[in-house]
Amino acid sequence: MTNRPSFRSPSPLPHWLRGRTLFWLAVALVSLLSLPPGPAAAAAEFTAEQRQAIEGIIRDYLTAHPDLMLDLLQAAEEKIKSDSRQKAAAALSARRQEVFDDPDTPIAGNPKGDAAVVEFFDYRCPYCKQVEPALEALIAEDRQLRVVYKEFPVLGADSIAAARAALAARKQGKYDAIHRALMMLKGQIDEAALFKTAASVGLDVERLKRDMAAPEIDRMLKANHALAEALDIRGTPGFVVGNEIVPGAISLDALKGLIAASRKK
């Protein structure tokens, strides 16, 4: 014989309300109880006794079936993730020009290539440094590839300073040089290490410091942060290839697969 949960309801529940049906009905009733004032809420009003009985049903049922609460939490988490993916996909569709073809964004590889990899990165991010050799290999191997660099400093003031320095280095034609040097740099990137690295690649450091304060750099960094938020990229690295948004580090083979798929589309 199947064991049935006991409820505090003053009278036994009909058979058709048992099991998962009861659970979802209880959830629906909780939603009704929280409705704002209005005609719909008026139709869903309960007496104090009815509310107490409903709360008792929910409490007892969830106590007897804790796995259902886990199911509900997992379903809610999946719903949130699904909604986020849909919003990010819509943002990518609406802002493709900004993602792939912003004239203010540094690029590497073939400027007129038929495929692009967009990377949101931070110079102090160890995972970004881990992925860098794969990007360098792709640029050397694939002569039709564009790599779009979105400076996305999220790891504090030193990350922001490094991003500013890299963007300011464009005025001296040295973005690629300082980008590669900072990605290869071991240890912490503090102010001393940053300007030592800048000098090592031939930058005029005093001019660089002045250029780092340019208002257009503020604008670029703010635009990158807003774009990352719209695409649901919350950390570094984050990639966009074709219609795919990929959070986190990715292997060379996986990147090649995404690039090949984007070319087919």
C-alpha positions as a Markdown table, in Angstrom:
| # | Residue | x | y | z |
|---|---|---|---|---|
| 1 | Met | 0.0 | 0.0 | 0.0 |
| 2 | Thr | 1.3 | 3.5 | -0.9 |
| 3 | Asn | 2.0 | 5.8 | 2.0 |
| 4 | Arg | 0.1 | 9.1 | 1.7 |
| 5 | Pro | 1.2 | 12.3 | 3.3 |
| 6 | Ser | -1.0 | 13.7 | 6.1 |
| 7 | Phe | -2.2 | 17.3 | 5.9 |
| 8 | Arg | -3.7 | 19.7 | 8.4 |
| 9 | Ser | -6.6 | 20.4 | 6.1 |
| 10 | Pro | -9.8 | 19.9 | 8.2 |
| 11 | Ser | -11.2 | 17.5 | 5.6 |
| 12 | Pro | -9.5 | 14.9 | 3.3 |
| 13 | Leu | -8.4 | 16.1 | -0.1 |
| 14 | Pro | -10.0 | 14.5 | -3.3 |
| 15 | His | -7.8 | 12.0 | -5.0 |
| 16 | Trp | -7.3 | 14.2 | -8.0 |
| 17 | Leu | -5.5 | 16.8 | -5.9 |
| 18 | Arg | -2.8 | 14.5 | -4.7 |
| 19 | Gly | 0.7 | 14.1 | -6.0 |
| 20 | Arg | 2.3 | 16.8 | -8.1 |
| 21 | Thr | -1.1 | 18.3 | -9.0 |
| 22 | Leu | -1.5 | 19.4 | -5.4 |
| 23 | Phe | 1.9 | 20.9 | -5.3 |
| 24 | Trp | 1.4 | 23.0 | -8.4 |
| 25 | Leu | -2.1 | 24.0 | -7.3 |
| 26 | Ala | -0.6 | 25.1 | -4.0 |
| 27 | Val | 2.0 | 27.2 | -5.8 |
| 28 | Ala | -0.7 | 28.8 | -7.9 |
| 29 | Leu | -2.7 | 29.6 | -4.7 |
| 30 | Val | 0.3 | 31.3 | -3.2 |
| 31 | Ser | 0.6 | 33.4 | -6.3 |
| 32 | Leu | -3.1 | 34.4 | -6.0 |
| 33 | Leu | -2.6 | 35.3 | -2.3 |
| 34 | Ser | 0.0 | 37.8 | -3.4 |
| 35 | Leu | -2.0 | 39.5 | -6.1 |
| 36 | Pro | -2.2 | 43.3 | -6.0 |
| 37 | Pro | -5.6 | 45.0 | -5.3 |
| 38 | Gly | -8.0 | 44.9 | -8.2 |
| 39 | Pro | -10.8 | 42.9 | -9.8 |
| 40 | Ala | -8.6 | 39.7 | -10.2 |
| 41 | Ala | -7.5 | 39.9 | -6.6 |
| 42 | Ala | -11.0 | 40.4 | -5.3 |
| 43 | Ala | -12.1 | 37.2 | -7.0 |
| 44 | Ala | -9.2 | 35.4 | -5.3 |
| 45 | Glu | -9.7 | 36.6 | -1.7 |
| 46 | Phe | -9.7 | 34.0 | 1.1 |
| 47 | Thr | -10.9 | 34.0 | 4.6 |
| 48 | Ala | -8.3 | 33.7 | 7.4 |
| 49 | Glu | -9.3 | 30.1 | 8.0 |
| 50 | Gln | -8.9 | 29.3 | 4.3 |
| 51 | Arg | -5.5 | 30.9 | 4.1 |
| 52 | Gln | -4.4 | 29.0 | 7.2 |
| 53 | Ala | -5.6 | 25.7 | 5.7 |
| 54 | Ile | -3.8 | 26.5 | 2.4 |
| 55 | Glu | -0.6 | 27.4 | 4.1 |
| 56 | Gly | -0.8 | 24.2 | 6.2 |
| 57 | Ile | -1.3 | 22.1 | 3.0 |
| 58 | Ile | 1.7 | 23.7 | 1.3 |
| 59 | Arg | 3.9 | 23.3 | 4.4 |
| 60 | Asp | 3.0 | 19.7 | 5.1 |
| 61 | Tyr | 3.3 | 18.7 | 1.5 |
| 62 | Leu | 6.7 | 20.2 | 1.0 |
| 63 | Thr | 7.9 | 18.7 | 4.3 |
| 64 | Ala | 6.7 | 15.2 | 3.1 |
| 65 | His | 8.1 | 15.8 | -0.4 |
| 66 | Pro | 11.4 | 17.9 | -0.2 |
| 67 | Asp | 12.4 | 16.6 | -3.6 |
| 68 | Leu | 9.6 | 18.7 | -5.1 |
| 69 | Met | 11.1 | 21.9 | -3.6 |
| 70 | Leu | 14.4 | 20.9 | -5.2 |
| 71 | Asp | 12.7 | 20.4 | -8.5 |
| 72 | Leu | 11.0 | 23.8 | -8.2 |
| 73 | Leu | 14.3 | 25.6 | -7.4 |
| 74 | Gln | 16.0 | 23.9 | -10.3 |
| 75 | Ala | 13.1 | 24.7 | -12.7 |
| 76 | Ala | 13.3 | 28.4 | -11.5 |
| 77 | Glu | 17.0 | 28.5 | -12.0 |
| 78 | Glu | 16.7 | 27.0 | -15.5 |
| 79 | Lys | 13.9 | 29.6 | -16.3 |
| 80 | Ile | 16.2 | 32.4 | -15.2 |
| 81 | Lys | 19.0 | 31.1 | -17.3 |
| 82 | Ser | 16.7 | 30.6 | -20.3 |
| 83 | Asp | 15.4 | 34.2 | -20.0 |
| 84 | Ser | 18.9 | 35.5 | -19.7 |
| 85 | Arg | 20.0 | 33.6 | -22.8 |
| 86 | Gln | 17.0 | 34.9 | -24.8 |
| 87 | Lys | 17.7 | 38.5 | -23.7 |
| 88 | Ala | 21.4 | 38.2 | -24.6 |
| 89 | Ala | 20.5 | 36.7 | -28.0 |
| 90 | Ala | 18.1 | 39.6 | -28.7 |
| 91 | Ala | 20.8 | 42.1 | -27.6 |
| 92 | Leu | 23.3 | 40.5 | -29.9 |
| 93 | Ser | 20.9 | 40.6 | -32.8 |
| 94 | Ala | 20.1 | 44.3 | -32.2 |
| 95 | Arg | 23.7 | 45.4 | -31.5 |
| 96 | Arg | 25.7 | 43.4 | -34.0 |
| 97 | Gln | 27.3 | 46.5 | -35.4 |
| 98 | Glu | 28.5 | 47.6 | -32.0 |
| 99 | Val | 29.8 | 44.1 | -31.2 |
| 100 | Phe | 31.6 | 43.3 | -34.4 |
| 101 | Asp | 32.3 | 46.5 | -36.2 |
| 102 | Asp | 32.7 | 49.4 | -33.8 |
| 103 | Pro | 35.5 | 51.5 | -35.4 |
| 104 | Asp | 36.9 | 52.5 | -32.0 |
| 105 | Thr | 37.5 | 48.9 | -31.0 |
| 106 | Pro | 41.0 | 47.5 | -31.6 |
| 107 | Ile | 41.3 | 44.5 | -33.8 |
| 108 | Ala | 43.9 | 41.9 | -34.8 |
| 109 | Gly | 44.2 | 39.7 | -37.8 |
| 110 | Asn | 42.5 | 40.5 | -41.1 |
| 111 | Pro | 40.5 | 43.7 | -40.8 |
| 112 | Lys | 38.3 | 42.5 | -43.8 |
| 113 | Gly | 38.2 | 38.9 | -42.7 |
| 114 | Asp | 35.1 | 36.8 | -43.3 |
| 115 | Ala | 34.8 | 35.6 | -39.7 |
| 116 | Ala | 35.3 | 37.3 | -36.3 |
| 117 | Val | 36.0 | 36.4 | -32.7 |
| 118 | Val | 35.1 | 39.0 | -30.2 |
| 119 | Glu | 36.8 | 38.8 | -26.8 |
| 120 | Phe | 35.9 | 40.6 | -23.6 |
| 121 | Phe | 39.0 | 40.4 | -21.4 |
| 122 | Asp | 40.9 | 41.8 | -18.5 |
| 123 | Tyr | 44.7 | 41.9 | -18.5 |
| 124 | Arg | 44.9 | 40.7 | -14.9 |
| 125 | Cys | 42.6 | 37.7 | -15.6 |
| 126 | Pro | 44.6 | 34.4 | -15.5 |
| 127 | Tyr | 42.0 | 32.7 | -17.7 |
| 128 | Cys | 42.4 | 35.4 | -20.4 |
| 129 | Lys | 46.1 | 34.8 | -20.3 |
| 130 | Gln | 45.5 | 31.1 | -20.6 |
| 131 | Val | 43.4 | 31.6 | -23.8 |
| 132 | Glu | 45.8 | 34.1 | -25.4 |
| 133 | Pro | 48.0 | 31.5 | -27.1 |
| 134 | Ala | 45.0 | 30.0 | -28.8 |
| 135 | Leu | 44.0 | 33.4 | -30.2 |
| 136 | Glu | 47.5 | 34.1 | -31.3 |
| 137 | Ala | 47.6 | 30.7 | -33.0 |
| 138 | Leu | 44.3 | 31.4 | -34.8 |
| 139 | Ile | 45.5 | 34.7 | -36.0 |
| 140 | Ala | 48.6 | 33.1 | -37.5 |
| 141 | Glu | 46.8 | 30.2 | -39.0 |
| 142 | Asp | 43.5 | 31.7 | -40.3 |
| 143 | Arg | 44.2 | 34.6 | -42.7 |
| 144 | Gln | 40.5 | 35.4 | -43.0 |
| 145 | Leu | 39.9 | 35.9 | -39.2 |
| 146 | Arg | 39.3 | 39.1 | -37.4 |
| 147 | Val | 39.9 | 39.2 | -33.6 |
| 148 | Val | 38.0 | 42.0 | -31.9 |
| 149 | Tyr | 39.4 | 43.1 | -28.5 |
| 150 | Lys | 36.8 | 44.5 | -26.0 |
| 151 | Glu | 38.7 | 45.9 | -23.1 |
| 152 | Phe | 36.6 | 44.8 | -20.1 |
| 153 | Pro | 38.5 | 45.5 | -16.8 |
| 154 | Val | 36.6 | 43.9 | -14.0 |
| 155 | Leu | 39.3 | 43.1 | -11.5 |
| 156 | Gly | 40.0 | 46.4 | -9.9 |
| 157 | Ala | 41.8 | 49.7 | -10.3 |
| 158 | Asp | 45.0 | 48.1 | -11.8 |
| 159 | Ser | 42.9 | 46.3 | -14.4 |
| 160 | Ile | 41.3 | 49.7 | -15.4 |
| 161 | Ala | 44.8 | 51.3 | -15.6 |
| 162 | Ala | 46.0 | 48.5 | -17.9 |
| 163 | Ala | 43.0 | 48.9 | -20.1 |
| 164 | Arg | 43.5 | 52.6 | -20.3 |
| 165 | Ala | 47.1 | 52.2 | -21.2 |
| 166 | Ala | 46.4 | 49.8 | -23.9 |
| 167 | Leu | 43.7 | 52.0 | -25.5 |
| 168 | Ala | 45.9 | 55.1 | -25.1 |
| 169 | Ala | 48.8 | 53.2 | -26.8 |
| 170 | Arg | 46.8 | 53.3 | -30.1 |
| 171 | Lys | 47.8 | 56.9 | -30.5 |
| 172 | Gln | 51.4 | 55.8 | -30.7 |
| 173 | Gly | 50.5 | 52.8 | -33.0 |
| 174 | Lys | 51.5 | 50.4 | -30.2 |
| 175 | Tyr | 48.2 | 48.7 | -29.2 |
| 176 | Asp | 49.2 | 45.2 | -30.5 |
| 177 | Ala | 52.6 | 45.4 | -28.9 |
| 178 | Ile | 51.4 | 46.4 | -25.4 |
| 179 | His | 48.5 | 44.0 | -25.6 |
| 180 | Arg | 50.7 | 41.1 | -26.3 |
| 181 | Ala | 53.2 | 42.2 | -23.6 |
| 182 | Leu | 50.6 | 42.6 | -20.9 |
| 183 | Met | 49.1 | 39.2 | -21.7 |
| 184 | Met | 52.5 | 37.6 | -21.5 |
| 185 | Leu | 53.5 | 39.4 | -18.3 |
| 186 | Lys | 53.8 | 37.2 | -15.2 |
| 187 | Gly | 52.8 | 38.3 | -11.8 |
| 188 | Gln | 50.7 | 41.3 | -10.8 |
| 189 | Ile | 50.2 | 44.2 | -13.1 |
| 190 | Asp | 50.5 | 47.2 | -10.8 |
| 191 | Glu | 51.4 | 50.7 | -11.9 |
| 192 | Ala | 55.2 | 50.1 | -11.9 |
| 193 | Ala | 54.9 | 46.9 | -13.9 |
| 194 | Leu | 52.5 | 48.6 | -16.3 |
| 195 | Phe | 54.7 | 51.5 | -17.2 |
| 196 | Lys | 57.8 | 49.3 | -17.3 |
| 197 | Thr | 56.1 | 47.1 | -19.8 |
| 198 | Ala | 55.0 | 50.1 | -21.8 |
| 199 | Ala | 58.5 | 51.4 | -22.0 |
| 200 | Ser | 59.8 | 47.9 | -23.0 |
| 201 | Val | 57.6 | 48.0 | -26.2 |
| 202 | Gly | 58.8 | 51.4 | -27.2 |
| 203 | Leu | 56.0 | 53.6 | -25.9 |
| 204 | Asp | 56.6 | 57.2 | -24.8 |
| 205 | Val | 55.5 | 56.7 | -21.2 |
| 206 | Glu | 54.9 | 60.3 | -20.3 |
| 207 | Arg | 52.8 | 60.8 | -23.4 |
| 208 | Leu | 51.0 | 57.6 | -22.6 |
| 209 | Lys | 50.1 | 58.8 | -19.1 |
| 210 | Arg | 48.5 | 62.0 | -20.6 |
| 211 | Asp | 46.6 | 60.0 | -23.3 |
| 212 | Met | 45.2 | 57.6 | -20.7 |
| 213 | Ala | 43.1 | 60.4 | -19.3 |
| 214 | Ala | 41.4 | 61.2 | -22.6 |
| 215 | Pro | 37.6 | 61.3 | -22.3 |
| 216 | Glu | 37.2 | 59.0 | -25.3 |
| 217 | Ile | 38.8 | 56.2 | -23.3 |
| 218 | Asp | 36.2 | 56.6 | -20.6 |
| 219 | Arg | 33.5 | 56.4 | -23.2 |
| 220 | Met | 35.0 | 53.2 | -24.7 |
| 221 | Leu | 35.3 | 51.4 | -21.4 |
| 222 | Lys | 31.7 | 52.4 | -20.4 |
| 223 | Ala | 30.4 | 51.2 | -23.7 |
| 224 | Asn | 32.2 | 47.9 | -23.3 |
| 225 | His | 30.7 | 47.4 | -19.9 |
| 226 | Ala | 27.2 | 48.2 | -21.0 |
| 227 | Leu | 27.6 | 45.9 | -24.0 |
| 228 | Ala | 28.9 | 43.0 | -21.8 |
| 229 | Glu | 25.9 | 43.5 | -19.5 |
| 230 | Ala | 23.5 | 43.4 | -22.4 |
| 231 | Leu | 25.1 | 40.2 | -23.6 |
| 232 | Asp | 25.0 | 38.6 | -20.1 |
| 233 | Ile | 28.8 | 38.5 | -20.0 |
| 234 | Arg | 29.6 | 38.8 | -16.3 |
| 235 | Gly | 33.2 | 37.9 | -16.2 |
| 236 | Thr | 36.3 | 37.4 | -18.2 |
| 237 | Pro | 37.0 | 36.1 | -20.7 |
| 238 | Gly | 33.8 | 36.1 | -22.7 |
| 239 | Phe | 33.5 | 35.5 | -26.4 |
| 240 | Val | 31.1 | 36.2 | -29.2 |
| 241 | Val | 31.5 | 34.2 | -32.4 |
| 242 | Gly | 28.7 | 34.4 | -35.0 |
| 243 | Asn | 25.5 | 34.1 | -33.0 |
| 244 | Glu | 27.1 | 32.3 | -30.1 |
| 245 | Ile | 27.9 | 34.0 | -26.8 |
| 246 | Val | 30.4 | 31.9 | -24.8 |
| 247 | Pro | 31.3 | 32.8 | -21.2 |
| 248 | Gly | 34.6 | 31.6 | -19.8 |
| 249 | Ala | 37.8 | 30.2 | -21.2 |
| 250 | Ile | 37.6 | 28.1 | -24.4 |
| 251 | Ser | 39.9 | 25.7 | -26.2 |
| 252 | Leu | 41.5 | 26.3 | -29.6 |
| 253 | Asp | 39.5 | 23.4 | -31.1 |
| 254 | Ala | 36.2 | 24.8 | -29.7 |
| 255 | Leu | 37.0 | 28.2 | -31.1 |
| 256 | Lys | 37.8 | 26.7 | -34.5 |
| 257 | Gly | 34.4 | 24.9 | -34.4 |
| 258 | Leu | 32.5 | 28.1 | -33.6 |
| 259 | Ile | 34.3 | 30.0 | -36.4 |
| 260 | Ala | 33.5 | 27.2 | -38.9 |
| 261 | Ala | 29.9 | 27.3 | -37.8 |
| 262 | Ser | 29.7 | 31.0 | -38.1 |
| 263 | Arg | 31.1 | 30.9 | -41.7 |
| 264 | Lys | 28.4 | 28.4 | -42.7 |
| 265 | Lys | 25.7 | 30.8 | -41.5 |
